[in-house]
Amino acid sequence: MTVHAHIVGWGKYVPERVLTNDDLTHMVDTSDEWIRTRTGIAERHIVAEDETTATMAIEAAHEALEMANLRPTDLNLIIVATATPDHAFPATACLVQDALGATHAACFDLAAGCSGFVYGVGLAADLISSGAYRNALVIGAETLSRITDWEDRATCVLFGDGAGAVILQANGSDGGILSSLLGADGSGGDLLYLPAGGSRHPASHQTVSEGQHYLKMRGREVFRFAVRAMPAATRQVLEEAGLTIDDLSLIIPHQANYRITDASAKALGIPKEKVFSNVDRYGNTSAASIPIALCEALEQDRIHRDDLVVFVGFGAGLTWAAAAVRWSAPLPTMPLTRRRKIWYALSYRYAALRSLVRRFVRWLAARFTKE
Ligand code: UT7
């Protein structure tokens, strides 16, 4: 029997605090008019002091698990796509695993810039189709506000924070992820990068004073790359699924700039309405943008059973990725019963307790074991 990967759960989290274009005009020399006309962005969400990529990823994962009606222990794989992990190591995916109590899951982070979420979906779908895994949680989560130079008007107006997640599940029925493609061109690595903090330029007084821990971007070049990569990847992933643009119901593209998505729609010869956009309210949330947009498209009833949806992203690397999805999840999904809600709340409490006990046992072992 051929096994397909179906999306059976989804969820998102965006921080409460909203930073508007007007707020930015008090921080740098910019205007609401410039930001709106050049990017389509009106506002973005910014984390609170105690929030991180992992805390947002965990919130999105809670929603996705509850939607899929799965227990955390049903997960076999957790991938967190991010350019802003909590630490270089351990992987943010491990922090998510611990908080969920997903004790049977393999975990790793995936660094493919803004294409990371679609890379994760493609990879997880292939691993599921191979029979290696049954339930995979793929998260895109970013805290870009922590690597943004708030004095650089060319970049600080663009980015926002947030997280989105999906659960892919093995199933013998047709549909789900039909095809995916992942691409890269490392020669464009210097167009969008974080210079310091890695092994090339470890953190030092000098790197900090020079602002080398902030992201740098050559916007115009990335723009040119994006308007070529998005339509090409969309066409190719449909072709691999044996489909054409005419079969398409909706594109969920990486939300970076409405001019990029409009140009892509034009290049593909499809109406703008077939390209989902929410960049106005979130800005560019990198790897989180597509899963957040997917959740909103579902909330707005823009996706129906058997629709053909394409996820397509581009970003640092340079990278690009696309996935063609025959939507197969039941819609509308049933709201959680009170009993089930309580069950989930208790299971996360149990996970926190379990983590504490394991740390304590390790502490005891270190203190009292002679070696
Ligand atoms: O997630 C993947 C990675 N990122 C992207 O997808 C970003 C792709 N690039 C873009 O979206 C666009 O290139 C930007 C939105 C970043 C910039 O738009 P642009 O139309 O390419 O503007 P530009 O960089 O060519 O700058 C035009 C002018 C410049 O002034 P001069 O040199 O013409 O006098 C900039 O200094 O706009 C100026 N400018 C600003 N003015 C007001 C740049 N940033 C701002 C600003 N407010 N925030």
Residues whose N, C-alpha, C, O or C-beta is under 5 A from the ligand:
A	BS01	UT7	D29 T30 S31 W34 R38 T39 C114 R153 A154 V157 G219 R220 V222 F223 A256 N257 N284 F314 G315
